Amino acid sequence: MVSGLPCRENRNNRLGHLATGIAVRDGLEYHRNPDLTDLDVDHPSRRWGTDITIIVDNEELRVLSVHLKSGCWSKREDTNVSKKAACTTLREQIMVLKKWIAERHEDGQSYVIVGDFNRRFTAPDDWAWELLTEKVPTLALASNTKSSICNPKYPLFIDHIIFDSATKVTMVPGSFKEVERVGKHPDHCAISAHFSSD
């Protein structure tokens, strides 16, 4: 199914599926879980999460890759009438993630959620981060309090690595990094972190 929305830079083309994915190093044991299709709340077949389980030394880590709705980055957009639809969609997606996190807790699984959340979770009193951490106070951002170097105009990250610091597999302290981009594209900078069961 192809969306009726025109592409930003080429109005003659139409947007299709916004794919997420996870690159797995050769030799690493993993299996695919069903895609998190519930994230696709506004345009069928456009946005959903890629969900895999990585197994290392008999320890499992669920990894979910997401690309959430753009346009509701902060409180400024929350009160902007023209951004109401984007903020409504993002709120629905945050609730889907909250449910996915609750299911991981019920199953006793370690997990990481990575991707473009299109939300500045580290802004003071951010409703989206408050919703996600409401019942999981040990939920953490790999970036912690760091500022993004990607674009000086936007020091708060919208790309995130989220994990539960209380689970068996967790982030290696100090391992988060952001890679500075060269030129205008891509419009995001890569971020990474190391995880271990030690």
C-alpha positions as CSV (number, residue, x, y, z in Angstrom):
1,M,0.0,0.0,0.0
2,V,1.3,3.4,-0.9
3,S,0.5,6.5,1.1
4,G,-1.1,9.5,-0.7
5,L,1.4,11.8,0.9
6,P,3.8,13.5,-1.6
7,C,7.6,13.3,-1.0
8,R,9.0,16.5,0.5
9,E,11.8,17.0,-2.1
10,N,10.0,15.4,-5.1
11,R,6.3,16.2,-5.1
12,N,5.7,13.8,-8.1
13,N,6.6,10.8,-5.9
14,R,4.6,9.4,-3.1
15,L,5.8,8.1,0.3
16,G,5.7,4.4,0.8
17,H,6.7,2.3,3.8
18,L,9.1,4.0,6.3
19,A,11.2,1.0,7.0
20,T,13.2,0.4,10.2
21,G,15.8,-2.2,10.5
22,I,18.6,-3.7,12.5
23,A,22.1,-4.6,11.2
24,V,23.3,-7.9,12.8
25,R,27.0,-8.7,12.8
26,D,27.8,-11.9,11.0
27,G,28.0,-14.9,13.4
28,L,25.8,-13.3,16.0
29,E,22.9,-15.5,17.0
30,Y,19.5,-13.8,16.7
31,H,15.9,-14.4,15.7
32,R,13.1,-12.2,14.3
33,N,10.1,-11.4,16.4
34,P,6.9,-10.2,14.7
35,D,7.2,-6.6,13.7
36,L,5.5,-4.1,16.1
37,T,2.8,-3.1,13.6
38,D,0.7,-1.4,16.3
39,L,3.0,1.6,16.0
40,D,1.4,2.2,12.6
41,V,-1.5,4.3,14.0
42,D,-2.0,6.9,11.2
43,H,-1.2,5.3,7.8
44,P,-1.4,1.5,7.4
45,S,1.9,0.0,6.2
46,R,3.9,3.1,6.8
47,R,5.5,2.9,10.2
48,W,6.2,-0.1,12.5
49,G,9.0,-1.4,14.6
50,T,11.5,-4.1,13.8
51,D,11.8,-6.5,16.7
52,I,14.6,-9.1,17.2
53,T,16.1,-11.1,20.0
54,I,19.9,-11.3,20.1
55,I,21.5,-14.2,22.0
56,V,25.0,-13.9,23.4
57,D,26.5,-16.3,26.0
58,N,22.9,-17.7,26.6
59,E,21.7,-14.2,27.5
60,E,18.9,-12.7,25.5
61,L,18.4,-9.1,24.5
62,R,15.3,-7.8,22.8
63,V,16.0,-5.0,20.4
64,L,13.3,-2.8,18.9
65,S,14.0,-0.3,16.1
66,V,11.5,2.5,15.7
67,H,10.8,5.6,13.6
68,L,8.0,7.6,15.3
69,K,5.9,10.4,13.9
70,S,7.6,13.6,13.2
71,G,6.3,17.1,14.0
72,C,5.8,16.9,17.8
73,W,9.3,17.4,19.1
74,S,8.7,19.4,22.3
75,K,6.3,21.5,24.4
76,R,6.3,24.2,21.7
77,E,4.5,21.8,19.3
78,D,2.3,20.4,22.0
79,T,0.4,23.7,22.2
80,N,0.5,24.5,18.4
81,V,-2.9,23.8,16.8
82,S,-1.3,23.0,13.5
83,K,0.7,20.2,15.2
84,K,-2.3,18.6,16.9
85,A,-2.5,15.6,14.5
86,A,1.2,14.9,14.8
87,C,1.1,15.1,18.6
88,T,-1.9,12.9,18.8
89,T,-0.3,10.2,16.6
90,L,3.0,10.4,18.6
91,R,1.1,10.0,21.9
92,E,-0.7,6.9,20.5
93,Q,2.7,5.5,19.5
94,I,4.2,6.2,22.9
95,M,1.3,4.3,24.5
96,V,2.2,1.3,22.1
97,L,5.8,1.5,23.3
98,K,4.7,1.6,26.9
99,K,2.7,-1.6,26.4
100,W,5.7,-3.3,24.6
101,I,7.9,-2.3,27.6
102,A,5.3,-3.7,30.1
103,E,5.3,-7.0,28.2
104,R,9.1,-7.2,28.4
105,H,8.8,-6.8,32.1
106,E,6.2,-9.4,32.4
107,D,8.5,-11.8,30.5
108,G,11.6,-10.8,32.6
109,Q,13.4,-9.8,29.4
110,S,16.3,-7.3,28.9
111,Y,15.5,-4.9,26.1
112,V,16.7,-1.9,24.1
113,I,14.6,0.5,22.0
114,V,16.6,2.4,19.4
115,G,15.7,4.8,16.6
116,D,14.3,8.2,15.7
117,F,11.7,9.0,18.3
118,N,11.2,12.5,17.0
119,R,10.8,13.7,20.6
120,R,13.2,15.6,22.9
121,F,12.9,13.3,25.9
122,T,15.5,15.2,28.0
123,A,13.5,18.5,27.9
124,P,12.1,19.4,31.3
125,D,8.8,17.7,32.2
126,D,8.5,16.0,28.8
127,W,5.1,14.2,28.7
128,A,6.3,11.4,26.4
129,W,9.3,10.5,28.7
130,E,7.0,10.8,31.8
131,L,4.6,8.3,30.2
132,L,7.3,5.8,29.3
133,T,8.9,6.0,32.8
134,E,5.7,6.2,34.8
135,K,5.7,2.5,35.8
136,V,9.4,1.8,34.9
137,P,11.5,4.3,36.9
138,T,14.6,2.4,35.9
139,L,14.1,3.2,32.2
140,A,17.2,5.2,31.0
141,L,18.5,7.1,28.0
142,A,21.9,6.1,26.8
143,S,22.7,9.8,26.0
144,N,21.8,10.6,29.7
145,T,22.4,14.4,30.0
146,K,24.7,14.8,27.0
147,S,23.9,17.4,24.3
148,S,23.8,16.5,20.7
149,I,26.7,17.7,18.5
150,C,24.7,17.0,15.2
151,N,23.2,20.4,14.8
152,P,24.0,23.3,17.2
153,K,20.5,24.6,16.6
154,Y,19.1,21.5,18.3
155,P,21.1,20.4,21.3
156,L,18.6,17.9,22.6
157,F,18.5,14.5,21.0
158,I,15.5,13.1,19.1
159,D,17.3,9.9,18.3
160,H,17.5,7.7,21.3
161,I,18.7,4.4,22.8
162,I,16.4,3.5,25.6
163,F,17.1,0.6,28.1
164,D,16.2,-0.6,31.5
165,S,19.1,-0.2,33.9
166,A,17.6,-2.8,36.2
167,T,17.7,-5.7,33.7
168,K,20.4,-8.4,33.3
169,V,21.8,-7.0,30.1
170,T,22.5,-3.2,30.4
171,M,24.6,-0.4,29.0
172,V,28.3,-0.3,29.6
173,P,28.9,3.0,31.4
174,G,30.5,5.7,29.3
175,S,30.0,3.8,26.0
176,F,27.5,6.1,24.5
177,K,28.8,8.1,21.5
178,E,27.5,10.3,18.7
179,V,29.2,10.4,15.3
180,E,29.4,13.8,13.7
181,R,27.9,14.0,10.3
182,V,29.8,15.2,7.2
183,G,27.8,17.5,5.0
184,K,24.0,17.9,5.0
185,H,23.0,14.3,4.7
186,P,22.0,12.2,6.4
187,D,20.0,14.7,8.5
188,H,20.7,12.7,11.7
189,C,23.9,11.7,13.3
190,A,24.6,8.1,14.2
191,I,24.5,7.2,17.9
192,S,25.7,4.0,19.6
193,A,26.3,2.3,22.9
194,H,27.7,-1.0,24.2
195,F,25.6,-3.5,26.2
196,S,26.8,-6.3,28.4
197,S,25.5,-8.9,30.9
198,D,28.6,-8.6,33.1
